[in-house]
Amino acid sequence: MDGPGKAGIRFNAIAVADVEAVIEAAAAHDPSTTGAPDDWAIPSEPADRVSTVTYKRRPLIPAASPRVR
């Protein structure tokens, strides 16, 4: 699972039999704000096979610099 600005979730050992659970997981991941596992309910079947959670980097906000006159 992945989406713009959201954490990417990878599952290990997913098979054809898991298709319904993966579709359910994608439907839950899509409306979540962050995509982080704590932000949406991962269905129980693939939840035990989450292999990687990759958080997106946020843009760095530069420290306020003094004005040059």
C-alpha positions, 0 to 999 in steps of 0.5 A: 500500500502507498499513496502521496504523502502516506506511509508505504506498507509492504506485506510478506508472503501474500498469496492469491488467497489473500486478495480479499484481505489486500483489497480490504486493506487498500480500502482502509489505507486510502482514506487514512491521513498518514497511512501509518498502521496506527492510523487505519485498521489493517485486516487481521489476515495480512496484519501479521505479515506486515514486513515494512513500514516506510514513512515519507520524508516531510519537507524541511522547514528552514530556520528563520533567517535574519532579514538582510537590509 
